[in-house]
Amino acid sequence: MSMCYNHLIVTTTTQCYVYNVQNWGTPQIFEIKDSVSLIVQSPKYFCLVDAANGIYVQSFQIVT
């Protein structure tokens, strides 16, 4: 779980939930392949890191 730049990111072993602080009721949800070990956020992007598949970089514009 990580919260920066007006977004809360929560991961399970199979999904990633991205919440915008202006709209807590409807997160954007997308599938991931393995459990995430690290979440790093910047103003426009966030990065998910897992041991099996590597690094995923996503834009907040895509998921908000």
PQR file with spaces between the fields and no chain letter, atoms N, CA, C, O and H, PARSE charges and radii, in Angstrom:
ATOM       1  N    MET     1       0.853   -1.164    0.000 -0.4000 1.5000
ATOM       2  CA   MET     1       0.000    0.000    0.000 -0.0000 2.0000
ATOM       3  C    MET     1       0.905    1.236    0.000  0.5500 1.7000
ATOM       4  O    MET     1       1.917    1.287    0.700 -0.5500 1.4000
ATOM       5  N    SER     2       0.517    2.217   -0.796 -0.4000 1.5000
ATOM       6  CA   SER     2       1.281    3.462   -0.894 -0.0000 2.0000
ATOM       7  C    SER     2       0.314    4.613   -1.150  0.5500 1.7000
ATOM       8  O    SER     2      -0.632    4.477   -1.925 -0.5500 1.4000
ATOM       9  H    SER     2      -0.305    2.176   -1.364  0.4000 1.0000
ATOM      10  N    MET     3       0.560    5.761   -0.486 -0.4000 1.5000
ATOM      11  CA   MET     3      -0.290    6.924   -0.713 -0.0000 2.0000
ATOM      12  C    MET     3       0.575    8.158   -0.880  0.5500 1.7000
ATOM      13  O    MET     3       1.225    8.618    0.059 -0.5500 1.4000
ATOM      14  H    MET     3       1.328    5.871    0.144  0.4000 1.0000
ATOM      15  N    CYS     4       0.570    8.689   -2.105 -0.4000 1.5000
ATOM      16  CA   CYS     4       1.289    9.920   -2.444 -0.0000 2.0000
ATOM      17  C    CYS     4       0.582   10.564   -3.630  0.5500 1.7000
ATOM      18  O    CYS     4      -0.152    9.899   -4.361 -0.5500 1.4000
ATOM      19  H    CYS     4       0.043    8.315   -2.868  0.4000 1.0000
ATOM      20  N    TYR     5       0.804   11.836   -3.812 -0.4000 1.5000
ATOM      21  CA   TYR     5       0.336   12.542   -5.002 -0.0000 2.0000
ATOM      22  C    TYR     5      -1.159   12.337   -5.269  0.5500 1.7000
ATOM      23  O    TYR     5      -1.571   12.155   -6.415 -0.5500 1.4000
ATOM      24  H    TYR     5       1.400   12.376   -3.219  0.4000 1.0000
ATOM      25  N    ASN     6      -1.956   12.368   -4.215 -0.4000 1.5000
ATOM      26  CA   ASN     6      -3.417   12.262   -4.288 -0.0000 2.0000
ATOM      27  C    ASN     6      -3.921   10.907   -4.786  0.5500 1.7000
ATOM      28  O    ASN     6      -5.038   10.822   -5.297 -0.5500 1.4000
ATOM      29  H    ASN     6      -1.621   12.516   -3.285  0.4000 1.0000
ATOM      30  N    HIS     7      -3.125    9.853   -4.649 -0.4000 1.5000
ATOM      31  CA   HIS     7      -3.541    8.513   -5.033 -0.0000 2.0000
ATOM      32  C    HIS     7      -3.135    7.505   -3.962  0.5500 1.7000
ATOM      33  O    HIS     7      -2.050    7.586   -3.386 -0.5500 1.4000
ATOM      34  H    HIS     7      -2.218    9.922   -4.234  0.4000 1.0000
ATOM      35  N    LEU     8      -4.026    6.559   -3.711 -0.4000 1.5000
ATOM      36  CA   LEU     8      -3.748    5.434   -2.841 -0.0000 2.0000
ATOM      37  C    LEU     8      -3.674    4.199   -3.718  0.5500 1.7000
ATOM      38  O    LEU     8      -4.599    3.933   -4.486 -0.5500 1.4000
ATOM      39  H    LEU     8      -4.908    6.492   -4.179  0.4000 1.0000
ATOM      40  N    ILE     9      -2.591    3.439   -3.618 -0.4000 1.5000
ATOM      41  CA   ILE     9      -2.418    2.230   -4.406 -0.0000 2.0000
ATOM      42  C    ILE     9      -2.373    1.049   -3.453  0.5500 1.7000
ATOM      43  O    ILE     9      -1.560    1.009   -2.530 -0.5500 1.4000
ATOM      44  H    ILE     9      -1.840    3.656   -2.994  0.4000 1.0000
ATOM      45  N    VAL    10      -3.255    0.090   -3.688 -0.4000 1.5000
ATOM      46  CA   VAL    10      -3.333   -1.118   -2.870 -0.0000 2.0000
ATOM      47  C    VAL    10      -3.234   -2.314   -3.803  0.5500 1.7000
ATOM      48  O    VAL    10      -3.901   -2.354   -4.837 -0.5500 1.4000
ATOM      49  H    VAL    10      -3.915    0.122   -4.438  0.4000 1.0000
ATOM      50  N    THR    11      -2.408   -3.285   -3.445 -0.4000 1.5000
ATOM      51  CA   THR    11      -2.273   -4.477   -4.278 -0.0000 2.0000
ATOM      52  C    THR    11      -2.622   -5.727   -3.487  0.5500 1.7000
ATOM      53  O    THR    11      -2.402   -5.799   -2.278 -0.5500 1.4000
ATOM      54  H    THR    11      -1.867   -3.253   -2.605  0.4000 1.0000
ATOM      55  N    THR    12      -3.171   -6.712   -4.194 -0.4000 1.5000
ATOM      56  CA   THR    12      -3.338   -8.059   -3.676 -0.0000 2.0000
ATOM      57  C    THR    12      -2.417   -8.943   -4.517  0.5500 1.7000
ATOM      58  O    THR    12      -1.614   -8.423   -5.292 -0.5500 1.4000
ATOM      59  H    THR    12      -3.350   -6.654   -5.176  0.4000 1.0000
ATOM      60  N    THR    13      -2.513  -10.233   -4.385 -0.4000 1.5000
ATOM      61  CA   THR    13      -1.658  -11.106   -5.186 -0.0000 2.0000
ATOM      62  C    THR    13      -2.056  -11.122   -6.649  0.5500 1.7000
ATOM      63  O    THR    13      -1.257  -11.527   -7.494 -0.5500 1.4000
ATOM      64  H    THR    13      -3.165  -10.655   -3.755  0.4000 1.0000
ATOM      65  N    THR    14      -3.283  -10.689   -6.975 -0.4000 1.5000
ATOM      66  CA   THR    14      -3.742  -10.751   -8.369 -0.0000 2.0000
ATOM      67  C    THR    14      -4.249   -9.433   -8.933  0.5500 1.7000
ATOM      68  O    THR    14      -4.442   -9.329  -10.145 -0.5500 1.4000
ATOM      69  H    THR    14      -3.931  -10.361   -6.288  0.4000 1.0000
ATOM      70  N    GLN    15      -4.475   -8.415   -8.095 -0.4000 1.5000
ATOM      71  CA   GLN    15      -5.052   -7.163   -8.586 -0.0000 2.0000
ATOM      72  C    GLN    15      -4.378   -5.952   -7.962  0.5500 1.7000
ATOM      73  O    GLN    15      -3.794   -6.022   -6.880 -0.5500 1.4000
ATOM      74  H    GLN    15      -4.319   -8.499   -7.111  0.4000 1.0000
ATOM      75  N    CYS    16      -4.478   -4.836   -8.683 -0.4000 1.5000
ATOM      76  CA   CYS    16      -4.010   -3.549   -8.187 -0.0000 2.0000
ATOM      77  C    CYS    16      -5.196   -2.582   -8.182  0.5500 1.7000
ATOM      78  O    CYS    16      -5.901   -2.454   -9.182 -0.5500 1.4000
ATOM      79  H    CYS    16      -4.952   -4.779   -9.561  0.4000 1.0000
ATOM      80  N    TYR    17      -5.409   -1.911   -7.064 -0.4000 1.5000
ATOM      81  CA   TYR    17      -6.487   -0.935   -6.903 -0.0000 2.0000
ATOM      82  C    TYR    17      -5.849    0.445   -6.784  0.5500 1.7000
ATOM      83  O    TYR    17      -4.978    0.661   -5.942 -0.5500 1.4000
ATOM      84  H    TYR    17      -4.836   -2.015   -6.251  0.4000 1.0000
ATOM      85  N    VAL    18      -6.282    1.373   -7.627 -0.4000 1.5000
ATOM      86  CA   VAL    18      -5.762    2.734   -7.590 -0.0000 2.0000
ATOM      87  C    VAL    18      -6.927    3.669   -7.262  0.5500 1.7000
ATOM      88  O    VAL    18      -7.863    3.821   -8.048 -0.5500 1.4000
ATOM      89  H    VAL    18      -6.989    1.197   -8.312  0.4000 1.0000
ATOM      90  N    TYR    19      -6.846    4.288   -6.088 -0.4000 1.5000
ATOM      91  CA   TYR    19      -7.880    5.211   -5.630 -0.0000 2.0000
ATOM      92  C    TYR    19      -7.401    6.638   -5.817  0.5500 1.7000
ATOM      93  O    TYR    19      -6.248    6.947   -5.516 -0.5500 1.4000
ATOM      94  H    TYR    19      -6.086    4.164   -5.450  0.4000 1.0000
ATOM      95  N    ASN    20      -8.255    7.498   -6.301 -0.4000 1.5000
ATOM      96  CA   ASN    20      -8.015    8.929   -6.344 -0.0000 2.0000
ATOM      97  C    ASN    20      -8.644    9.516   -5.090  0.5500 1.7000
ATOM      98  O    ASN    20      -9.779    9.168   -4.762 -0.5500 1.4000
ATOM      99  H    ASN    20      -9.192    7.246   -6.545  0.4000 1.0000
ATOM     100  N    VAL    21      -7.947   10.391   -4.379 -0.4000 1.5000
ATOM     101  CA   VAL    21      -8.476   10.925   -3.126 -0.0000 2.0000
ATOM     102  C    VAL    21      -9.748   11.742   -3.328  0.5500 1.7000
ATOM     103  O    VAL    21     -10.485   11.974   -2.370 -0.5500 1.4000
ATOM     104  H    VAL    21      -7.025   10.673   -4.645  0.4000 1.0000
ATOM     105  N    GLN    22     -10.014   12.178   -4.546 -0.4000 1.5000
ATOM     106  CA   GLN    22     -11.236   12.923   -4.819 -0.0000 2.0000
ATOM     107  C    GLN    22     -12.426   12.003   -5.058  0.5500 1.7000
ATOM     108  O    GLN    22     -13.564   12.470   -5.101 -0.5500 1.4000
ATOM     109  H    GLN    22      -9.415   11.989   -5.324  0.4000 1.0000
ATOM     110  N    ASN    23     -12.180   10.691   -5.218 -0.4000 1.5000
ATOM     111  CA   ASN    23     -13.262    9.746   -5.480 -0.0000 2.0000
ATOM     112  C    ASN    23     -12.904    8.388   -4.881  0.5500 1.7000
ATOM     113  O    ASN    23     -12.443    7.494   -5.591 -0.5500 1.4000
ATOM     114  H    ASN    23     -11.256   10.312   -5.183  0.4000 1.0000
ATOM     115  N    TRP    24     -13.117    8.236   -3.572 -0.4000 1.5000
ATOM     116  CA   TRP    24     -12.764    6.996   -2.879 -0.0000 2.0000
ATOM     117  C    TRP    24     -13.644    5.817   -3.278  0.5500 1.7000
ATOM     118  O    TRP    24     -13.234    4.667   -3.120 -0.5500 1.4000
ATOM     119  H    TRP    24     -13.492    8.962   -2.995  0.4000 1.0000
ATOM     120  N    GLY    25     -14.834    6.077   -3.786 -0.4000 1.5000
ATOM     121  CA   GLY    25     -15.809    5.011   -4.034 -0.0000 2.0000
ATOM     122  C    GLY    25     -15.532    4.137   -5.235  0.5500 1.7000
ATOM     123  O    GLY    25     -15.977    2.989   -5.262 -0.5500 1.4000
ATOM     124  H    GLY    25     -15.167    7.011   -3.914  0.4000 1.0000
ATOM     125  N    THR    26     -14.817    4.629   -6.228 -0.4000 1.5000
ATOM     126  CA   THR    26     -14.626    3.854   -7.455 -0.0000 2.0000
ATOM     127  C    THR    26     -13.150    3.782   -7.841  0.5500 1.7000
ATOM     128  O    THR    26     -12.661    4.627   -8.592 -0.5500 1.4000
ATOM     129  H    THR    26     -14.455    5.561   -6.206  0.4000 1.0000
ATOM     130  N    PRO    27     -12.440    2.775   -7.329 -0.5600 1.5000
ATOM     131  CA   PRO    27     -11.037    2.644   -7.725  0.2800 2.0000
ATOM     132  C    PRO    27     -10.915    2.080   -9.134  0.5500 1.7000
ATOM     133  O    PRO    27     -11.822    1.413   -9.631 -0.5500 1.4000
ATOM     134  N    GLN    28      -9.799    2.352   -9.759 -0.4000 1.5000
ATOM     135  CA   GLN    28      -9.464    1.697  -11.012 -0.0000 2.0000
ATOM     136  C    GLN    28      -8.782    0.389  -10.643  0.5500 1.7000
ATOM     137  O    GLN    28      -7.901    0.372   -9.783 -0.5500 1.4000
ATOM     138  H    GLN    28      -9.062    2.894   -9.355  0.4000 1.0000
ATOM     139  N    ILE    29      -9.176   -0.696  -11.278 -0.4000 1.5000
ATOM     140  CA   ILE    29      -8.661   -2.018  -10.936 -0.0000 2.0000
ATOM     141  C    ILE    29      -8.057   -2.646  -12.182  0.5500 1.7000
ATOM     142  O    ILE    29      -8.665   -2.626  -13.253 -0.5500 1.4000
ATOM     143  H    ILE    29      -9.892   -0.682  -11.976  0.4000 1.0000
ATOM     144  N    PHE    30      -6.858   -3.205  -12.041 -0.4000 1.5000
ATOM     145  CA   PHE    30      -6.283   -3.968  -13.141 -0.0000 2.0000
ATOM     146  C    PHE    30      -5.551   -5.186  -12.586  0.5500 1.7000
ATOM     147  O    PHE    30      -5.134   -5.207  -11.428 -0.5500 1.4000
ATOM     148  H    PHE    30      -6.364   -3.221  -11.172  0.4000 1.0000
ATOM     149  N    GLU    31      -5.408   -6.186  -13.428 -0.4000 1.5000
ATOM     150  CA   GLU    31      -4.807   -7.462  -13.048 -0.0000 2.0000
ATOM     151  C    GLU    31      -3.281   -7.359  -13.026  0.5500 1.7000
ATOM     152  O    GLU    31      -2.678   -6.684  -13.861 -0.5500 1.4000
ATOM     153  H    GLU    31      -5.747   -6.169  -14.369  0.4000 1.0000
ATOM     154  N    ILE    32      -2.672   -8.040  -12.055 -0.4000 1.5000
ATOM     155  CA   ILE    32      -1.229   -8.197  -12.009 -0.0000 2.0000
ATOM     156  C    ILE    32      -0.933   -9.687  -11.910  0.5500 1.7000
ATOM     157  O    ILE    32      -1.805  -10.476  -11.545 -0.5500 1.4000
ATOM     158  H    ILE    32      -3.162   -8.587  -11.377  0.4000 1.0000
ATOM     159  N    LYS    33       0.294  -10.068  -12.234 -0.4000 1.5000
ATOM     160  CA   LYS    33       0.624  -11.492  -12.315 -0.0000 2.0000
ATOM     161  C    LYS    33       1.194  -12.080  -11.039  0.5500 1.7000
ATOM     162  O    LYS    33       1.143  -13.295  -10.854 -0.5500 1.4000
ATOM     163  H    LYS    33       1.002   -9.427  -12.530  0.4000 1.0000
ATOM     164  N    ASP    34       1.733  -11.257  -10.157 -0.4000 1.5000
ATOM     165  CA   ASP    34       2.358  -11.764   -8.942 -0.0000 2.0000
ATOM     166  C    ASP    34       2.246  -10.706   -7.852  0.5500 1.7000
ATOM     167  O    ASP    34       1.946   -9.547   -8.139 -0.5500 1.4000
ATOM     168  H    ASP    34       1.774  -10.270  -10.307  0.4000 1.0000
ATOM     169  N    SER    35       2.484  -11.097   -6.612 -0.4000 1.5000
ATOM     170  CA   SER    35       2.394  -10.131   -5.521 -0.0000 2.0000
ATOM     171  C    SER    35       3.512   -9.090   -5.650  0.5500 1.7000
ATOM     172  O    SER    35       4.640   -9.411   -6.023 -0.5500 1.4000
ATOM     173  H    SER    35       2.728  -12.039   -6.379  0.4000 1.0000
ATOM     174  N    VAL    36       3.178   -7.863   -5.339 -0.4000 1.5000
ATOM     175  CA   VAL    36       4.082   -6.721   -5.499 -0.0000 2.0000
ATOM     176  C    VAL    36       4.912   -6.555   -4.238  0.5500 1.7000
ATOM     177  O    VAL    36       4.384   -6.621   -3.128 -0.5500 1.4000
ATOM     178  H    VAL    36       2.261   -7.602   -5.036  0.4000 1.0000
ATOM     179  N    SER    37       6.217   -6.338   -4.407 -0.4000 1.5000
ATOM     180  CA   SER    37       7.095   -6.146   -3.260 -0.0000 2.0000
ATOM     181  C    SER    37       7.439   -4.674   -3.020  0.5500 1.7000
ATOM     182  O    SER    37       7.887   -4.309   -1.933 -0.5500 1.4000
ATOM     183  H    SER    37       6.646   -6.284   -5.309  0.4000 1.0000
ATOM     184  N    LEU    38       7.226   -3.821   -4.047 -0.4000 1.5000
ATOM     185  CA   LEU    38       7.558   -2.405   -3.903 -0.0000 2.0000
ATOM     186  C    LEU    38       6.644   -1.564   -4.786  0.5500 1.7000
ATOM     187  O    LEU    38       6.381   -1.917   -5.935 -0.5500 1.4000
ATOM     188  H    LEU    38       6.861   -4.118   -4.930  0.4000 1.0000
ATOM     189  N    ILE    39       6.160   -0.446   -4.238 -0.4000 1.5000
ATOM     190  CA   ILE    39       5.375    0.537   -4.988 -0.0000 2.0000
ATOM     191  C    ILE    39       6.078    1.877   -4.846  0.5500 1.7000
ATOM     192  O    ILE    39       6.351    2.325   -3.733 -0.5500 1.4000
ATOM     193  H    ILE    39       6.374   -0.159   -3.304  0.4000 1.0000
ATOM     194  N    VAL    40       6.369    2.515   -5.968 -0.4000 1.5000
ATOM     195  CA   VAL    40       7.008    3.832   -5.963 -0.0000 2.0000
ATOM     196  C    VAL    40       6.116    4.765   -6.775  0.5500 1.7000
ATOM     197  O    VAL    40       5.701    4.426   -7.883 -0.5500 1.4000
ATOM     198  H    VAL    40       6.147    2.151   -6.873  0.4000 1.0000
ATOM     199  N    GLN    41       5.821    5.950   -6.216 -0.4000 1.5000
ATOM     200  CA   GLN    41       4.955    6.900   -6.902 -0.0000 2.0000
ATOM     201  C    GLN    41       5.701    8.191   -7.219  0.5500 1.7000
ATOM     202  O    GLN    41       6.587    8.617   -6.479 -0.5500 1.4000
ATOM     203  H    GLN    41       6.158    6.225   -5.316  0.4000 1.0000
ATOM     204  N    SER    42       5.320    8.795   -8.330 -0.4000 1.5000
ATOM     205  CA   SER    42       5.775   10.128   -8.707 -0.0000 2.0000
ATOM     206  C    SER    42       4.524   10.916   -9.089  0.5500 1.7000
ATOM     207  O    SER    42       3.435   10.343   -9.090 -0.5500 1.4000
ATOM     208  H    SER    42       4.600    8.449   -8.931  0.4000 1.0000
ATOM     209  N    PRO    43       4.633   12.192   -9.410 -0.5600 1.5000
ATOM     210  CA   PRO    43       3.431   12.975   -9.711  0.2800 2.0000
ATOM     211  C    PRO    43       2.604   12.431  -10.884  0.5500 1.7000
ATOM     212  O    PRO    43       1.379   12.548  -10.855 -0.5500 1.4000
ATOM     213  N    LYS    44       3.221   11.844  -11.910 -0.4000 1.5000
ATOM     214  CA   LYS    44       2.483   11.380  -13.088 -0.0000 2.0000
ATOM     215  C    LYS    44       2.458    9.872  -13.259  0.5500 1.7000
ATOM     216  O    LYS    44       1.610    9.351  -13.985 -0.5500 1.4000
ATOM     217  H    LYS    44       4.216   11.748  -11.934  0.4000 1.0000
ATOM     218  N    TYR    45       3.374    9.153  -12.603 -0.4000 1.5000
ATOM     219  CA   TYR    45       3.515    7.716  -12.819 -0.0000 2.0000
ATOM     220  C    TYR    45       3.645    6.977  -11.498  0.5500 1.7000
ATOM     221  O    TYR    45       3.950    7.571  -10.464 -0.5500 1.4000
ATOM     222  H    TYR    45       4.062    9.575  -12.013  0.4000 1.0000
ATOM     223  N    PHE    46       3.408    5.664  -11.549 -0.4000 1.5000
ATOM     224  CA   PHE    46       3.747    4.819  -10.425 -0.0000 2.0000
ATOM     225  C    PHE    46       4.365    3.534  -10.950  0.5500 1.7000
ATOM     226  O    PHE    46       4.122    3.126  -12.086 -0.5500 1.4000
ATOM     227  H    PHE    46       3.160    5.181  -12.389  0.4000 1.0000
ATOM     228  N    CYS    47       5.160    2.912  -10.109 -0.4000 1.5000
ATOM     229  CA   CYS    47       5.923    1.735  -10.496 -0.0000 2.0000
ATOM     230  C    CYS    47       5.608    0.613   -9.507  0.5500 1.7000
ATOM     231  O    CYS    47       5.619    0.821   -8.293 -0.5500 1.4000
ATOM     232  H    CYS    47       5.358    3.243   -9.187  0.4000 1.0000
ATOM     233  N    LEU    48       5.330   -0.567  -10.035 -0.4000 1.5000
ATOM     234  CA   LEU    48       5.114   -1.756   -9.224 -0.0000 2.0000
ATOM     235  C    LEU    48       6.257   -2.723   -9.519  0.5500 1.7000
ATOM     236  O    LEU    48       6.593   -2.954  -10.681 -0.5500 1.4000
ATOM     237  H    LEU    48       5.321   -0.736  -11.020  0.4000 1.0000
ATOM     238  N    VAL    49       6.855   -3.289   -8.471 -0.4000 1.5000
ATOM     239  CA   VAL    49       7.967   -4.217   -8.639 -0.0000 2.0000
ATOM     240  C    VAL    49       7.604   -5.540   -7.984  0.5500 1.7000
ATOM     241  O    VAL    49       7.173   -5.581   -6.832 -0.5500 1.4000
ATOM     242  H    VAL    49       6.582   -3.102   -7.527  0.4000 1.0000
ATOM     243  N    ASP    50       7.785   -6.629   -8.743 -0.4000 1.5000
ATOM     244  CA   ASP    50       7.632   -7.959   -8.166 -0.0000 2.0000
ATOM     245  C    ASP    50       8.831   -8.817   -8.539  0.5500 1.7000
ATOM     246  O    ASP    50       9.541   -8.518   -9.499 -0.5500 1.4000
ATOM     247  H    ASP    50       8.135   -6.595   -9.679  0.4000 1.0000
ATOM     248  N    ALA    51       9.052   -9.873   -7.787 -0.4000 1.5000
ATOM     249  CA   ALA    51      10.245  -10.696   -7.973 -0.0000 2.0000
ATOM     250  C    ALA    51      10.192  -11.530   -9.239  0.5500 1.7000
ATOM     251  O    ALA    51      11.230  -11.771   -9.855 -0.5500 1.4000
ATOM     252  H    ALA    51       8.474  -10.116   -7.008  0.4000 1.0000
ATOM     253  N    ALA    52       9.023  -11.973   -9.639 -0.4000 1.5000
ATOM     254  CA   ALA    52       8.913  -12.907  -10.758 -0.0000 2.0000
ATOM     255  C    ALA    52       8.897  -12.229  -12.123  0.5500 1.7000
ATOM     256  O    ALA    52       9.550  -12.704  -13.052 -0.5500 1.4000
ATOM     257  H    ALA    52       8.180  -11.777   -9.139  0.4000 1.0000
ATOM     258  N    ASN    53       8.165  -11.133  -12.259 -0.4000 1.5000
ATOM     259  CA   ASN    53       7.949  -10.541  -13.577 -0.0000 2.0000
ATOM     260  C    ASN    53       8.635   -9.210  -13.792  0.5500 1.7000
ATOM     261  O    ASN    53       8.646   -8.711  -14.917 -0.5500 1.4000
ATOM     262  H    ASN    53       7.635  -10.747  -11.504  0.4000 1.0000
ATOM     263  N    GLY    54       9.199   -8.621  -12.772 -0.4000 1.5000
ATOM     264  CA   GLY    54       9.958   -7.397  -12.951 -0.0000 2.0000
ATOM     265  C    GLY    54       9.226   -6.134  -12.570  0.5500 1.7000
ATOM     266  O    GLY    54       8.557   -6.074  -11.538 -0.5500 1.4000
ATOM     267  H    GLY    54       9.190   -9.026  -11.858  0.4000 1.0000
ATOM     268  N    ILE    55       9.358   -5.111  -13.422 -0.4000 1.5000
ATOM     269  CA   ILE    55       8.879   -3.765  -13.122 -0.0000 2.0000
ATOM     270  C    ILE    55       7.751   -3.381  -14.068  0.5500 1.7000
ATOM     271  O    ILE    55       7.845   -3.576  -15.280 -0.5500 1.4000
ATOM     272  H    ILE    55       9.901   -5.160  -14.260  0.4000 1.0000
ATOM     273  N    TYR    56       6.683   -2.831  -13.498 -0.4000 1.5000
ATOM     274  CA   TYR    56       5.563   -2.299  -14.275 -0.0000 2.0000
ATOM     275  C    TYR    56       5.481   -0.803  -14.017  0.5500 1.7000
ATOM     276  O    TYR    56       5.473   -0.379  -12.862 -0.5500 1.4000
ATOM     277  H    TYR    56       6.607   -2.671  -12.514  0.4000 1.0000
ATOM     278  N    VAL    57       5.421   -0.007  -15.056 -0.4000 1.5000
ATOM     279  CA   VAL    57       5.268    1.442  -14.927 -0.0000 2.0000
ATOM     280  C    VAL    57       3.934    1.821  -15.526  0.5500 1.7000
ATOM     281  O    VAL    57       3.650    1.483  -16.675 -0.5500 1.4000
ATOM     282  H    VAL    57       5.427   -0.352  -15.995  0.4000 1.0000
ATOM     283  N    GLN    58       3.106    2.522  -14.759 -0.4000 1.5000
ATOM     284  CA   GLN    58       1.788    2.939  -15.191 -0.0000 2.0000
ATOM     285  C    GLN    58       1.651    4.443  -15.026  0.5500 1.7000
ATOM     286  O    GLN    58       2.297    5.042  -14.166 -0.5500 1.4000
ATOM     287  H    GLN    58       3.337    2.796  -13.826  0.4000 1.0000
ATOM     288  N    SER    59       0.822    5.040  -15.838 -0.4000 1.5000
ATOM     289  CA   SER    59       0.519    6.453  -15.728 -0.0000 2.0000
ATOM     290  C    SER    59      -0.777    6.630  -14.961  0.5500 1.7000
ATOM     291  O    SER    59      -1.711    5.848  -15.139 -0.5500 1.4000
ATOM     292  H    SER    59       0.297    4.553  -16.536  0.4000 1.0000
ATOM     293  N    PHE    60      -0.852    7.649  -14.105 -0.4000 1.5000
ATOM     294  CA   PHE    60      -2.097    7.943  -13.411 -0.0000 2.0000
ATOM     295  C    PHE    60      -3.166    8.410  -14.381  0.5500 1.7000
ATOM     296  O    PHE    60      -4.352    8.245  -14.094 -0.5500 1.4000
ATOM     297  H    PHE    60      -0.093    8.284  -13.960  0.4000 1.0000
ATOM     298  N    GLN    61      -2.796    8.988  -15.518 -0.4000 1.5000
ATOM     299  CA   GLN    61      -3.780    9.441  -16.508 -0.0000 2.0000
ATOM     300  C    GLN    61      -4.551    8.266  -17.092  0.5500 1.7000
ATOM     301  O    GLN    61      -5.724    8.417  -17.435 -0.5500 1.4000
ATOM     302  H    GLN    61      -1.833    9.122  -15.751  0.4000 1.0000
ATOM     303  N    ILE    62      -3.937    7.124  -17.211 -0.4000 1.5000
ATOM     304  CA   ILE    62      -4.600    5.938  -17.747 -0.0000 2.0000
ATOM     305  C    ILE    62      -5.632    5.413  -16.774  0.5500 1.7000
ATOM     306  O    ILE    62      -6.702    4.977  -17.197 -0.5500 1.4000
ATOM     307  H    ILE    62      -2.985    7.001  -16.932  0.4000 1.0000
ATOM     308  N    VAL    63      -5.341    5.441  -15.474 -0.4000 1.5000
ATOM     309  CA   VAL    63      -6.208    4.820  -14.497 -0.0000 2.0000
ATOM     310  C    VAL    63      -7.121    5.779  -13.752  0.5500 1.7000
ATOM     311  O    VAL    63      -7.897    5.334  -12.906 -0.5500 1.4000
ATOM     312  H    VAL    63      -4.472    5.795  -15.131  0.4000 1.0000
ATOM     313  N    THR    64      -7.062    7.088  -14.030 -0.4000 1.5000
ATOM     314  CA   THR    64      -7.956    8.002  -13.317 -0.0000 2.0000
ATOM     315  C    THR    64      -9.022    8.540  -14.213  0.5500 1.7000
ATOM     316  O    THR    64      -9.860    9.326  -13.772 -0.5500 1.4000
ATOM     317  H    THR    64      -6.432    7.450  -14.717  0.4000 1.0000
